[in-house]
Amino acid sequence: MEKIGKEKGYSICLATDENYVPYLQVALFSLLTNRNPESEYDIVILHTGLSSEQVQSTMALAKNCAKVHLRLFDISDAVGQIKYEVGSYLSAATLYRLLLLSDMFDEYERVLYLDSDIIVNEDVGQLFATDLADDLVAAVEELGFRQLSFSKRAVFLNGKDPYNVDNYRTVALKMHDPKHYFNAGVLMLDLNRCRPFCTMQHVMQLLLEKKYFYNDQDVLNMVFDGRVKMLDAKWNYQNCIEAFCAKFPDIYGPMYQDVRCERPAIIHYVSAYKPWKCQVAMDTYYHTYEEQLAQAKPSMSLVDEREVL
């Protein structure tokens, strides 16, 4: 795999395919809007199949952002080399985070991975001050599991073996620290410590062994079990919290009281229901940035194609 050279600044990685570009651009716009202008950022976007126009319009978002190095990398060839079987819910783009564990990112020490179905309300550079100590990754609890644990909803291994979400973690995934099962949409990875501990090939091998309910997220939790620094929920505030609390406030209000916040630093639109598809909890944040981006786009000029990698 071709290596990605490190630029100065906080290292941030996102991923997209041709269908997700409009939503990635809103996420990126919100990130750039709330960055610290005194800090430097090295933002890498992994993609497959983007048109020249999509690449240029994405690059244009950072055209006038001082100290921001934005680069897009077409990794179609690399993805083509990876043989895997995943559930129908996941697209190839959601597996791009695994490439952070490959030789492609050999020059990187610490990287913040962000899913593209998010909105950023604060400077993500703050996360780079996180003290990982001996941990390999920093992440936020998979908050939807609280509701699943309460409701005893079945989850499945290999598409047939039923579990509840509690014994799924302990029995199916064999986790020793199931309370620290994390959502993989926002990950701070210490790649220096990860390299001798695990590789992308190792993670992919585990992913292929069984049909996990949460696919690569399950496998990452297995691999990093016991080596996770838990972040404040505001850094990956899954909008399902507000959906649950709005529908059944007496039940879920107390359950999520310890993590609820008025203005999260990162809002993550989990599940298949997205604000660009339908009305969902906390969609006002998304539409606000979407409108601001639409207003800003006419003043953004297309970049020279020579800047596209």
Backbone as a ProteinNet text record, in pm:
[ID]
protein_1_A
[PRIMARY]
MEKIGKEKGYSICLATDENYVPYLQVALFSLLTNRNPESEYDIVILHTGLSSEQVQSTMALAKNCAKVHLRLFDISDAVGQIKYEVGSYLSAATLYRLLLLSDMFDEYERVLYLDSDIIVNEDVGQLFATDLADDLVAAVEELGFRQLSFSKRAVFLNGKDPYNVDNYRTVALKMHDPKHYFNAGVLMLDLNRCRPFCTMQHVMQLLLEKKYFYNDQDVLNMVFDGRVKMLDAKWNYQNCIEAFCAKFPDIYGPMYQDVRCERPAIIHYVSAYKPWKCQVAMDTYYHTYEEQLAQAKPSMSLVDEREVL
[TERTIARY]
82.9	0	86.9	45.1	118.8	106.8	219.5	220.8	173.1	107.9	61.7	159.5	218.9	315.2	247.7	310.7	256.5	284.8	182.8	198.7	199.5	231.4	230.4	87	73.7	-55.6	-124.7	-243.2	-324.8	-368	-348	-378.2	-522.8	-602.2	-743.5	-776.1	-851.4	-885.9	-1037	-1091.5	-1230.7	-1232.5	-1349.6	-1359.5	-1494.6	-1497.7	-1622.9	-1620.4	-1738.4	-1749.7	-1827.7	-1854.9	-1917.2	-2056.9	-2126.9	-2263.5	-2269.5	-2160.7	-2161.9	-2096.7	-2048.5	-1974.3	-2051	-2178.3	-2248.2	-2250.2	-2261.5	-2270.9	-2132.4	-2033.7	-1894.8	-1860.2	-1902.6	-1868.7	-1931.3	-2052	-2114.4	-2035.9	-1996.5	-1916.9	-1784.4	-1717.6	-1588.5	-1604.5	-1708.5	-1733.7	-1752.5	-1827	-1848.1	-1716.5	-1633.4	-1502.7	-1415.2	-1410.6	-1327.3	-1382.4	-1512.9	-1575.4	-1536.9	-1522.1	-1498	-1353	-1264	-1123.6	-1063.5	-952.1	-873.9	-785.3	-805.3	-727.4	-578	-540	-398.8	-330.3	-408.5	-353.1	-341.3	-263.6	-242.6	-308.1	-364.2	-440.3	-396.3	-375.4	-343.8	-464.2	-549.6	-674.8	-663.9	-681.8	-675.7	-814	-859.7	-987.2	-961.2	-993.7	-980.4	-1108.2	-1093.2	-1213.4	-1194	-1307.1	-1308.1	-1412.8	-1373.1	-1469.8	-1520.6	-1453.2	-1500.2	-1466	-1556.8	-1531.1	-1435.6	-1377	-1288.3	-1361.9	-1486.8	-1566.1	-1588.7	-1617	-1638.2	-1510.4	-1398.3	-1270.6	-1242.5	-1260.7	-1229.3	-1322.5	-1451	-1544.5	-1514.4	-1464.3	-1425.6	-1298.6	-1200.5	-1077.7	-1104	-1202	-1231.9	-1277.9	-1327.3	-1374.9	-1262.6	-1140.6	-1026.6	-939.8	-984.7	-903.3	-852.8	-939.6	-901.4	-881.4	-856.9	-835.8	-686.2	-635.6	-492.9	-457.3	-339.4	-284.4	-362.3	-438.8	-511	-455	-404.2	-356.2	-462	-538.1	-643.9	-601.8	-603.7	-563.7	-661.6	-691.1	-778.4	-697.8	-718.9	-646.1	-744.9	-729.5	-810.7	-746.2	-816.6	-761.1	-835.1	-888.1	-960.8	-874.9	-748.9	-660	-637.5	-616.7	-593.6	-716.1	-834.6	-958.1	-980.3	-941.8	-957.4	-875.3	-769.3	-683	-738.3	-832.1	-885.9	-1007.1	-998.6	-1110	-1181.2	-1307.8	-1382.3	-1529.7	-1598.7	-1741.7	-1803.4	-1896.8	-1959.1	-2109.8	-2181.1	-2326.2	-2368.5	-2491.9	-2540.4	-2548.8	-2553.8	-2566.4	-2440.1	-2326	-2199.9	-2158.1	-2111.8	-2048.8	-1898.5	-1826.8	-1681	-1623.4	-1686	-1632.4	-1624.6	-1715.6	-1714	-1598.3	-1533.6	-1419.4	-1286.7	-1289.7	-1165.8	-1084.3	-1150.8	-1077.2	-973.8	-998.2	-902.5	-770	-774.7	-651.1	-555.3	-605.8	-517.6	-417.2	-452.2	-363.9	-270.9	-275.7	-193.2	-64.7	20.6	145.9	121.7	2.1	-29.5	-5.2	-23.9	-11.2	113.4	216.9	340.3	403.5	386.4	450.5	371.7	256.4	168.8	185.6	178.1	189.4	52.8	-25.4	-158.4	-256.1	-367.5	-465.5	-605.3	-681.7	-821.9	-905	-975.3	-1064.2	-1205.5	-1273	-1410.1	-1497.3	-1611.8	-1711.6	-1762.5	-1829.9	-1879.1	-2022.8	-2091.6	-2228.6	-2229.4	-2147.5	-2132	-2144.4	-2157.3	-2146.8	-2051.9	-1958.4	-1858.9	-1894	-1905.8	-1941.4	-1827.5	-1718.3	-1602.8	-1475.2	-1365.7	-1236.3	-1191.1	-1181.1	-1139.7	-992.3	-918.2	-778.9	-761.9	-866.5	-860.9	-838	-884.2	-872.9	-728	-641.7	-502.1	-426.7	-490.7	-431.2	-468.4	-547.3	-590.1	-470	-459.8	-352.8	-398.5	-340.3	-378.1	-305.9	-201.5	-122.3	-80.4	-121.7	-84.9	-192.3	-297.9	-405.9	-368.2	-437.8	-408.9	-503.2	-623	-725.6	-811.6	-862.2	-959.4	-1088.9	-1200.5	-1329.6	-1440.5	-1563.4	-1681.3	-1763.1	-1822.8	-1911	-2015.7	-2045.7	-2157.9	-2285.6	-2340.6	-2447.4	-2580.1	-2600	-2722.5	-2734.3	-2622.5	-2625.1	-2701.5	-2709	-2785.6	-2932.6	-2984.7	-3124.4	-3142.2	-3047.1	-3056.3	-3049.9	-2967.1	-2957.1	-3088.4	-3149.8	-3276.6	-3389.1	-3395	-3504.1	-3483.5	-3360.9	-3327.9	-3344.7	-3324.1	-3334.9	-3227.1	-3263	-3168.7	-3070	-2945.4	-2844.2	-2788.5	-2728.3	-2695.3	-2548.6	-2495.1	-2362.8	-2381	-2313.6	-2326.8	-2469.5	-2544.4	-2678.5	-2782	-2743.5	-2839.3	-2829.3	-2709.6	-2693.1	-2740.5	-2851.9	-2907	-2841.7	-2821	-2769.6	-2845.7	-2838.9	-2872.6	-2741.6	-2750.2	-2630	-2525.9	-2570.2	-2476.3	-2392	-2458.8	-2377.4	-2318.4	-2365.5	-2300.8	-2157.8	-2140.7	-2007.4	-1916.5	-1970.8	-1888	-1868.1	-1973.4	-1965.9	-1925.4	-1996.7	-1968.5	-1836.5	-1816.1	-1694	-1581.1	-1615.9	-1516.2	-1441.8	-1516.2	-1455.8	-1440.8	-1326.5	-1303	-1350.8	-1364.6	-1404.6	-1524.4	-1638.8	-1753.8	-1814.8	-1798.3	-1853.1	-1784.6	-1665.3	-1591.6	-1603.6	-1710.3	-1738.4	-1766.4	-1696.3	-1703	-1767.3	-1815.5	-1863.8	-1744.2	-1730.6	-1610.6	-1620.1	-1719.7	-1735.8	-1640.3	-1586.9	-1485.6	-1377.5	-1258.9	-1150.1	-1020.9	-959.1	-824.4	-729.5	-649.8	-562.4	-416.7	-350.4	-206.4	-142.4	-110.1	-61.7	74.7	157.9	287.5	271.5	175.4	151.4	71.7	-11.7	-94.8	-12.2	91.2	163.3	218.7	286.6	334.9	224.6	109.6	0.2	-95.3	-122.6	-216.3	-188.5	-229.6	-216.5	-351.7	-362.2	-486.3	-515.7	-410.9	-429.2	-488.8	-443	-495.8	-643.9	-677.2	-815.6	-904.4	-856.2	-933.2	-954.5	-854.6	-867.9	-979.8	-984.3	-1090.3	-1226.5	-1231.5	-1356.9	-1413.9	-1326.9	-1369.6	-1409.9	-1370.4	-1396.6	-1543.4	-1614.6	-1755.8	-1834.3	-1964.4	-2050.9	-2096.9	-2021.6	-2050.7	-2166.7	-2243.2	-2361.3	-2322.1	-2214.4	-2168.3	-2037	-2011.1	-1902.1	-1768.3	-1706.7	-1573	-1569.6	-1679.1	-1682.2	-1665.9	-1733.4	-1717.3	-1572.3	-1512.1	-1375.3	-1277.2	-1294.4	-1206.3	-1220.6	-1341.6	-1360.9	-1295	-1296	-1225.9	-1075.1	-1022.9	-878.2	-828.2	-903.3	-858.4	-915.8	-980.3	-1040.4	-940.2	-977.6	-891.3	-784.3	-776.6	-675.3	-742.2	-857.9	-937.4	-951.4	-918	-941.5	-1079.7	-1169.9	-1305.7	-1314	-1367	-1382.7	-1519.3	-1529	-1658.2	-1754.3	-1879.4	-1979	-2000.3	-1963.3	-1985.6	-1902.9	-1797.2	-1711.1	-1761.4	-1866.9	-1934.4	-2076	-2150.8	-2285.3	-2383.1	-2414.9	-2499.7	-2644.9	-2702.4	-2832.5	-2945	-2919.2	-3020.9	-3057.4	-2963.7	-2991.1	-3113	-3110.8	-3221.8	-3349.9	-3337.1	-3454.9	-3520.3	-3438.5	-3492.1	-3557.3	-3488.8	-3538.2	-3665.4	-3677	-3797.2	-3917.9	-3894.4	-4004.8	-4050.2	-3954.9	-3987.3	-3904	-3939.1	-3856.1	-3845	-3950.2	-3946.4	-3850.6	-3835.4	-3748	-3604.7	-3589.3	-3455.4	-3391.6	-3474	-3417.7	-3317.6	-3357.2	-3262.1	-3146.5	-3172.5	-3069.7	-2954.5	-2987.5	-2886.1	-2853.2	-2899.2	-2878.6	-2731	-2645.3	-2503.7	-2427.9	-2488	-2414.9	-2480.2	-2601.2	-2669.8	-2603.8	-2597.5	-2542	-2617.4	-2619.8	-2698.8	-2636.9	-2505.4	-2437.4	-2315.8	-2334	-2223.2	-2113.7	-1991.9	-1879.6	-1889.4	-1932.3	-1955.2	-2087.5	-2174.9	-2302.2	-2289.8	-2322.8	-2310.7	-2451	-2485.9	-2617.9	-2609	-2629.5	-2614.3	-2737.4	-2724.2	-2827.8	-2847.2	-2940.1	-2964.7	-3047.2	-3100.7	-3183.5	-3094.9	-3083.4	-2993.3	-3072.7	-3018.1	-3091.7	-3114.5	-3035.6	-3058.1	-3161.6	-3208.3	-3310.1	-3447.1	-3448.2	-3574.9	-3552.7	-3660.3	-3650.7	-3597.1	-3488.6	-3428.5	-3393.6	-3365	-3325.2	-3199.4	-3201	-3086.5	-3051.3	-3146.6	-3117.2	-3103	-3147.1	-3133.3	-2986.6	-2899.3	-2756.2	-2707.1	-2745.1	-2699.8	-2749.1	-2876.6	-2933.6	-2878	-2839.9	-2778.1	-2646.3	-2560.2	-2432.7	-2453	-2551.6	-2581	-2618	-2698.9	-2739	-2621.1	-2539.1	-2421.5	-2325.3	-2309.4	-2222.2	-2277.9	-2407.1	-2469.1	-2448.3	-2454.4	-2434.8	-2288.3	-2196.8	-2054.2	-2000.9	-2063.2	-2010.1	-1992	-2083.9	-2062.7	-1932.2	-1879.1	-1754.3	-1631	-1652.8	-1540.7	-1505.2	-1382.9	-1339.4	-1282.6	-1294.6	-1238	-1086.1	-1024.9	-880.1	-817.5	-689.4	-612.9	-605.6	-630.6	-628.1	-493.2	-386.8	-254.8	-244.8	-339	-339	-404.3	-469.8	-541.8	-447.4	-440.6	-347.8	-419.1
-119.3	0	125.1	225.4	351.3	424.6	471.1	540.4	684.6	735.5	873.7	954.7	1055.6	1139.1	1227.8	1242.2	1323.5	1471.1	1554.8	1699.7	1749.2	1877.1	1934.6	1946.5	1937.6	1963.8	1840.6	1863.7	1754.7	1664.1	1536	1440.3	1390.3	1415.7	1380.4	1305.4	1198.7	1117.3	1097.6	1118.8	1087.8	1002.2	950.3	866.2	887	862.2	878.8	797.9	780.5	731.4	835.4	809.1	910	948.4	857.3	885.4	967.1	965.5	1028.3	1166.4	1211.4	1337.3	1456.4	1477.5	1595.2	1597.6	1482.2	1474.8	1485.8	1428.4	1447.1	1595.2	1666.4	1807.7	1890.3	1856	1926.6	1899.2	1773.2	1737.9	1812.4	1813.8	1881.6	2031.4	2089	2232.2	2266.6	2184.1	2210.3	2198.6	2103.3	2086.4	2209.3	2255.5	2371.9	2499.3	2510.4	2628.4	2643.8	2531.8	2536.3	2505	2505.2	2479.5	2599.6	2577	2685.5	2744.8	2870.4	2928.4	2939.2	2922.7	2929.1	2793	2688.8	2554	2509.8	2403.5	2350.3	2212.7	2182.5	2058.7	1987.5	1859	1772.6	1680.6	1713.6	1640.3	1554.3	1424.6	1328.2	1268.6	1270.5	1208.4	1092.2	972.9	854	837.4	802	789	686.6	644.5	560.7	616.2	631.9	663.2	804.3	900.3	1038.4	1096.4	1176.7	1245.7	1361.4	1414.3	1528.8	1647.4	1666.1	1777.6	1759.7	1635.9	1611.2	1635.7	1593.3	1615.5	1764.7	1836.7	1979.7	2057.1	2023.2	2095.9	2068.1	1948.4	1917	1992	1992.1	2065.2	2214.3	2266.2	2409.3	2453.1	2359.7	2395	2450.7	2406.1	2451.2	2551.2	2596.8	2684.1	2807.2	2868	2990.5	2968.7	2844	2812.2	2804.1	2904.3	2906.8	2789.5	2735.3	2627.2	2496.2	2479.7	2354.4	2287.4	2166.9	2086.4	1980.3	1998.6	1904.1	1826.5	1693.2	1608.7	1493.7	1460.5	1348.2	1238.3	1115.1	1001.3	897.2	864.7	758.4	624.8	545.5	418.1	299.7	320.3	212.2	87.4	104.4	-10.6	-84.2	-7.5	-69.6	-146.3	-85.4	-152.3	-277.9	-271.8	-387.5	-506.5	-480.7	-589.1	-655.1	-589	-640.1	-728.2	-852	-944.2	-962.1	-928.9	-938.1	-964.8	-1009.3	-1030.4	-954.9	-865.3	-786.3	-786.2	-739.9	-729.6	-624.1	-632.6	-543.3	-398.5	-375.6	-238.5	-158.6	-223.6	-152.5	-137.3	-18.7	3.6	-8.9	-14.6	-24.3	95.9	212.6	333.7	322.6	247.1	236.6	150.6	77.9	-4.4	67.9	189.1	261.1	283.8	291.2	315.1	205.7	87	-21.9	6.9	88.6	122.8	203.7	262.7	334.9	240.2	113.4	14.4	-49.6	-0.7	-56.8	22.6	-25.8	43.7	181.7	205.4	332.6	450.8	429.5	537.8	521.3	462.4	438	564.5	677.2	801.9	873.5	819.9	886.2	826.9	913.8	869.9	860.9	966.6	969.7	1028.1	960.3	1003	1001.9	1105.8	1111.1	1068.8	957.1	911.4	959.3	1013.1	1060.4	1000.7	945	907.6	1033.9	1016	1132.2	1170.2	1090.4	1124	1195.2	1300.1	1376	1525.4	1599.2	1744.9	1783	1873.8	1915.1	2054.2	2067.1	2195.9	2260.5	2188.7	2241.7	2205.7	2263	2234.9	2093.8	2005.6	1867.4	1858.6	1966.4	1967.6	1944.2	1974.8	1953.1	1805.9	1717.1	1574.1	1525.9	1599.7	1558.1	1580.5	1646.7	1662	1545.7	1451.1	1336	1251.8	1225.9	1140.9	995.3	921.7	781.4	689.1	738.9	654.9	528.2	411.2	284.7	234	312	269.7	292.5	223.3	230.9	323.2	340.4	417.1	490.8	606.6	681.4	687.2	662.4	657.2	679.2	686.7	708.9	580.2	557.4	442.2	431.5	309.5	285.6	302.5	424.2	462	393.5	350.3	279.5	146.1	92.2	-36.8	-30.1	86.8	98.8	66.3	121.2	94.2	-51.6	-105.4	-244.8	-340.1	-306.5	-389.1	-388.1	-271.2	-258.7	-333.1	-321.9	-381.7	-530.3	-579.9	-721	-757.9	-662.2	-689.8	-789.3	-881.4	-983.3	-926.5	-967.8	-944.1	-1080.9	-1090.2	-1222	-1233.1	-1351.4	-1386	-1490.3	-1467.7	-1555.8	-1559.2	-1455.7	-1443	-1534.7	-1614.2	-1711.1	-1729.6	-1716	-1739	-1616.3	-1625.2	-1507.3	-1479.9	-1353	-1306.8	-1181.4	-1142.1	-1003.9	-927.1	-796.4	-716.2	-731.6	-776.7	-794.8	-920.8	-1036.6	-1156.9	-1167.7	-1085.9	-1079.2	-1028.9	-928.9	-873.2	-969.9	-1033.9	-1119.5	-1259.2	-1316.9	-1454.6	-1460	-1385.1	-1390.5	-1321.1	-1200.6	-1125.4	-1155.2	-1222.2	-1260.1	-1139.5	-1031.3	-911.5	-924.2	-882.2	-880.5	-749.7	-647.5	-515	-466.2	-535.7	-505	-367.4	-310	-176.8	-70.5	-103	-7.4	-38.6	-108.3	-125.9	13	48.6	184.9	192	310	340.1	382.6	324.1	345	465.2	550.1	665.4	779.1	783.6	882.8	807.2	797.8	720.5	801	811.2	865.9	748.2	722.2	605.7	645.1	580.7	596.5	489.5	524.9	426.2	370.6	449.4	398.7	278.9	288.5	177.8	65.3	100.5	-0.9	-96.7	-44.8	-124.9	-256.5	-256.7	-386.6	-472.9	-412.4	-482.4	-547	-478.1	-531.2	-469.2	-537.7	-489.5	-496.4	-431.9	-439.5	-582.8	-658.3	-796.8	-880	-853.4	-924.9	-892.5	-764.6	-722.9	-781	-778.4	-832.6	-983.1	-1053.1	-1196.8	-1226.6	-1149.4	-1166.3	-1134.7	-1030.7	-988.3	-1095.5	-1172.3	-1274.9	-1405.5	-1423.3	-1550.2	-1573.3	-1465.2	-1477.7	-1359.8	-1373.6	-1264	-1189	-1084.9	-1009	-912.4	-887.6	-802.3	-658.6	-610.3	-473.3	-471.3	-582.1	-591	-539.1	-442.4	-398.5	-333.4	-273.1	-213.9	-322.2	-435.2	-546.7	-592.9	-608.7	-660.1	-562.3	-433.3	-334.5	-337	-360	-370.7	-496	-603.3	-723.6	-699	-635.2	-613.1	-518.3	-411.1	-309.9	-330.3	-441.2	-471.9	-450.2	-365.5	-338	-234.3	-181.5	-79.4	45.7	81.9	193.1	302.8	424.1	542.4	595.5	597.9	641.8	794.5	851.4	995.9	1039.5	1167	1225.3	1205.6	1175	1145.8	1261.4	1381	1496.1	1486.7	1402.6	1391.5	1288.6	1220.5	1133.4	1114.8	1224.6	1226.5	1165.3	1040.3	966	1013.2	1056.3	1122.4	1030.9	901.1	808.3	840.8	902.1	938.2	1028.5	1133.4	1229	1166.7	1076.5	1007.9	921.2	845.3	759.8	843	949.2	1031	1107.2	1145	1215.5	1121.8	996.6	901.5	846.2	813.5	757.2	827.7	952.7	1032.2	971.8	908.4	852.8	734.9	660.8	543.4	581.5	650.3	674.5	803.3	895.3	1016.8	985.8	907.9	871.7	785.9	701.1	611.1	687.9	800.6	877.3	1010.5	1028.3	1155.4	1191.2	1091.8	1117.5	1159.6	1141.4	1173	1283	1321.3	1420.3	1557.2	1629.4	1764.4	1851	1981.5	2073	2098	2113.2	2137.4	2045.9	1928.7	1833.4	1886.2	1841.1	1879.8	1813.1	1686.9	1613.9	1541.3	1564	1491.4	1384.1	1262.4	1148	1095.2	1098.9	1052.2	902.4	825	679.8	617.3	493	411.7	454.6	392	419.4	545.4	602.1	722.1	845.3	919.7	1033.8	1162.7	1277.1	1404.1	1446.4	1393.8	1426.7	1335.6	1235.9	1144.2	1171.4	1203	1217.6	1299.4	1325.7	1400.7	1307.5	1349.2	1269.1	1360.3	1300.1	1377.3	1458.1	1584.2	1674.9	1710.2	1697.6	1728.5	1877.9	1962.3	2107.2	2146.5	2080.6	2110.5	2083	1969.6	1933.9	2036	2068	2158.2	2300	2340.3	2472.3	2480.3	2378.5	2377.5	2355.5	2276.6	2253.1	2384.2	2465.8	2595.5	2691.9	2692.7	2780.1	2742.6	2615	2569.1	2610.3	2596.5	2636.1	2784.7	2865.5	3009.6	3042.5	2962.3	2989	2939.7	2838.9	2775.9	2869.9	2963.4	3050.8	3129	3154.2	3230.7	3141.6	3010.1	2916.1	2884.1	2911.5	2880.8	2741.9	2677.2	2543.9	2551.3	2447.7	2444.9	2385.7	2409.8	2355.1	2202.7	2129.8	1984.4	1930	2008	1960.9	1943.2	2001.4	1987	1856	1788.5	1666.3	1547.9	1465.2	1350.9	1223.8
0	0	0	-73.5	-79.4	53.5	105.9	234.1	217.7	320.6	323	405.8	346.6	416.8	518.8	633.7	741.7	717.5	736.1	734.9	879.1	898.1	1032.1	1084.2	1215.6	1276	1331.4	1385.8	1437.3	1322.1	1337.7	1231.3	1245.2	1142.4	1143.8	1015.5	1027.1	910.6	902.9	783.1	753	626.8	591.8	472.7	406.1	274.9	201.8	73.1	15.4	-120.8	-199.7	-324.4	-409.9	-363.5	-297.8	-254	-125.3	-47.8	84.1	85.3	-28.6	-34.6	22.8	-10.2	44.5	196.7	260.3	405.8	468.9	403.2	446.1	443.5	339.7	327.8	439.6	481.1	592.9	720.9	742	859.8	859.7	744.7	733.1	753.5	697	713.1	861	934.2	1077	1154	1115.3	1180	1156.8	1033	1000.1	1063.8	1072	1131.7	1277.8	1347.3	1491.2	1530.9	1434.2	1465.8	1537.7	1603	1663.4	1553.9	1516.2	1405.7	1435.1	1561.9	1598.2	1583.7	1565.1	1555.4	1410.4	1389.6	1256	1246.6	1128	1109.9	982.8	996.3	882.9	863	767.3	747.4	622.5	640.7	531.1	509.9	386.5	352.8	257.5	302.2	220	138.3	11.5	-70.9	-180.6	-236.1	-355.8	-451.8	-577.3	-681.2	-688.1	-624.7	-634.2	-770.2	-822.2	-947.9	-923	-1029.8	-1018.3	-956.7	-993.7	-939.7	-790.3	-745.9	-603.3	-523.4	-578.9	-511.5	-499.3	-608	-607.4	-515.4	-513.8	-426.9	-279.8	-250	-112.4	-74	-162.9	-137.8	-117.1	-187.8	-180.6	-42.3	38.4	172.3	259.1	233.4	314	240.3	125.3	40.5	114.3	195.2	265.1	415.1	454.1	595.7	624.9	691.3	724.9	815.4	794.9	876.2	864.8	758.2	736	611.2	627.6	516	487.6	382.3	346.9	223.5	235.1	123	106.6	-17.8	-48.4	-116.1	-72.7	-127.7	-180.5	-307.2	-367.1	-331.3	-253.4	-206.8	-269.4	-389.3	-456.8	-471	-507.7	-525.8	-394	-286.1	-156.3	-109.6	-127	-85.6	-168.8	-295.7	-383.1	-338.8	-262.5	-215.3	-89.5	-26.8	100.1	71.8	107.8	87.7	221.4	222.7	347.3	317.5	418.3	411.3	528.1	498.9	604	584.3	686.6	677.5	577.2	532.5	427.2	473.2	606.8	654.9	627.2	630.1	615.9	470.5	436.8	307.2	325.6	215.3	224.2	297.8	283.2	345.1	496.3	558.1	703.2	752.7	661.4	700	680.5	628.5	601.9	727.9	842.7	967.3	992.7	937.8	957	887.1	782.5	710.9	797.8	904.2	995.6	1060.5	1066.7	1126.2	1024.3	900.7	793.9	775.7	683.3	653.4	592.4	543.8	479.8	573.4	703.6	801.5	888.8	833.2	908.4	964.6	898	942.2	1051.8	1085.6	1182.5	1321.8	1422.6	1561.5	1628.7	1616.8	1678	1576.9	1555.3	1455.7	1516.9	1486.1	1523.8	1403.5	1416	1309.1	1339.1	1236.3	1249.7	1140.3	1179.4	1080.3	1012.5	899.2	824	857.4	937.2	976.2	1110.7	1118.1	1242	1214.7	1323	1322.6	1435.7	1407.8	1507	1557.3	1689.2	1749.7	1827.6	1846.9	1919.1	1844.8	1888.7	1827.1	1863.7	1764.3	1791.4	1829.2	1807.6	1848.6	1998.1	2074.9	2219.5	2253.9	2168	2195.7	2194.6	2127.1	2118.8	2249.2	2344	2477.3	2568.4	2517.6	2596.7	2638.7	2767.3	2819.5	2810	2716.5	2698.9	2795.9	2862.3	2952.9	2879	2926.9	2861.7	2766.6	2747.6	2658.8	2513	2423.6	2281	2206.5	2260.8	2191.6	2293.3	2251.8	2332.1	2254.4	2321.9	2254.4	2355.8	2304.4	2386.8	2393.5	2506.2	2526.9	2415.4	2375.3	2283.8	2366.2	2361.5	2452.8	2421.9	2299.8	2265.8	2336.3	2383.8	2452.3	2583.8	2644.2	2768.3	2742.2	2633.6	2598	2557.7	2482.3	2439.2	2558.1	2655.8	2775.6	2852.6	2862.5	2934.8	2863.2	2732.6	2654.8	2625.7	2649.7	2623.7	2476.4	2389.8	2247.4	2204.3	2118.2	2073	1971.6	1984.6	1882.4	1844.9	1727.5	1675	1633	1651.8	1602.3	1492	1380.2	1263.8	1208.9	1240.4	1186.4	1246.5	1346.4	1401.2	1552.7	1609.7	1753.1	1830	1904.4	1972.3	2107.7	2133.8	2262.1	2300.4	2428.8	2461.2	2457.2	2458.3	2434.2	2545.3	2662.9	2773.7	2755.1	2735.2	2718.8	2578.8	2485.6	2354.8	2370.6	2456.9	2478.8	2555.4	2656.8	2740.8	2682.5	2624.8	2575.6	2429.2	2343.5	2199.5	2165.3	2222.2	2192.3	2290.4	2399.5	2501.1	2556.8	2579.6	2635.3	2786.6	2837.8	2982.1	3044.4	2962.7	3011	2929	2938.5	2851.4	2873.9	2993.5	3019.3	2935.7	2885.1	2802.5	2653.7	2615.9	2473.5	2416.6	2309.1	2257.3	2119.7	2087.4	1953	1868.7	1750.1	1668	1575.4	1592.2	1504.4	1532.8	1654.2	1693	1769.2	1709.7	1770.1	1769.7	1884.9	1893.6	1909.1	1806.8	1804.2	1824.2	1918.9	1934.3	1846.8	1723.7	1627.3	1665.6	1733.1	1777.4	1870.3	1961.8	2054.5	1988.5	1891.7	1827.2	1741	1674.5	1573.6	1627.4	1742.1	1791	1852	1875.6	1942.2	1842.7	1731.4	1633.1	1496.3	1392.4	1255.3	1187.2	1072.4	997.4	955.5	919.6	878.8	991.6	1114.3	1230.6	1250.9	1242.1	1260.3	1150.3	1025.8	915.8	931.5	981.2	1002.7	1102.5	1210.9	1309.4	1248.2	1166	1105.1	1013.7	951.7	857.1	924.2	1049.4	1116.1	1145	1178.3	1214.4	1158.8	1157.9	1114.1	1238.3	1272.2	1392.9	1369.2	1474.9	1461.3	1428.2	1490.4	1466.3	1388.1	1319.9	1224	1277.3	1206.4	1244.9	1382.6	1425.1	1559.1	1665.5	1648.1	1741.8	1747.4	1630.4	1624.5	1688	1663.6	1726.7	1878	1926.2	2070.6	2126.9	2051.4	2094.2	2100.9	1997.4	1988.1	2097.4	2123.9	2219.3	2360	2383.1	2512.9	2626.7	2722.2	2836.6	2812.8	2690.6	2657.3	2600.3	2657.5	2606	2711.2	2671.8	2753.8	2718	2815.3	2785.8	2790.7	2683.2	2671.2	2722.5	2753.9	2788.3	2671.3	2702.2	2599.1	2502.8	2541.1	2453.1	2325.6	2325.7	2208.3	2106.5	2138.1	2041.6	2092.5	2088.7	2147.2	2047.5	2070.5	1978.4	1991.5	1880.4	1887.2	1933.5	1939.7	1990.7	2135.3	2210	2349.3	2356.9	2274.7	2277.6	2222.9	2127.2	2073.4	2181.2	2254.4	2360.8	2470.6	2513	2624.4	2586.9	2459.8	2415.9	2412.2	2375.4	2360.6	2495.4	2582.1	2713.2	2820.5	2852.6	2945.1	3084.6	3132.6	3268.2	3279.4	3169.5	3171	3136.1	3023.5	2972	3022.8	3073.6	3131.9	3242.2	3344.7	3450.3	3399	3299.7	3248.2	3182.9	3119.9	3047.6	3114.3	3236.4	3304.7	3317.2	3335	3358.7	3233.5	3113.5	2990.5	2906.4	2939.5	2856.4	2869.9	2756.5	2758.6	2657.4	2684.2	2602.6	2465.5	2461	2333.4	2322	2266	2254.4	2162.3	2185.7	2100.4	1963.3	1960	1835.4	1846.6	1750.5	1743.4	1637.2	1673.8	1584	1552.4	1424.7	1382	1352.8	1457.7	1449	1383.7	1345	1280.7	1136.1	1069.8	927.5	906.2	1011.5	1000.2	1013.7	904.4	898.1	875.4	918.5	904.1	760.3	665.4	524.7	460.2	536.3	485.5	545	673.3	744.3	871.1	942.6	1067.9	1177.1	1241.6	1348.2	1465	1576.2	1694.3	1665.1	1705.6	1694.2	1549.4	1458.8	1317.9	1291.5	1385.7	1367.5	1351.7	1426.5	1416.3	1275.2	1221.5	1086.5	984.9	990.9	890.6	902.6	1023.4	1040.9	965.4	982.9	911.1	761.4	726.3	585.3	516	582.9	526.9	521.5	625	625.7	513.4	489.8	381.5	246.8	228.9	102.4	74.3	179.7	164	134.2	187.6	170.4	36.6	-20.9	-141.8	-261.1	-285.9	-401.9	-399.1	-279.9	-268.6	-270.9	-278.5	-280.3	-424.8	-462.5	-598.3	-602	-718.5	-735.1	-731	-675.3	-662.8	-786.7	-800.1	-911.3	-896.3	-1003.5	-997.2	-953.8	-967.9	-927.2	-776.8	-700.7	-556.7	-513.4	-605.7	-573.3	-586.1	-480.5	-479	-519.7
[MASK]
+++++++++++++++++++++++++++++++++++++++++++++++++++++++++++++++++++++++++++++++++++++++++++++++++++++++++++++++++++++++++++++++++++++++++++++++++++++++++++++++++++++++++++++++++++++++++++++++++++++++++++++++++++++++++++++++++++++++++++++++++++++++++++++++++++++++++++++++++++++++++++++++++++++++++++++++++++++

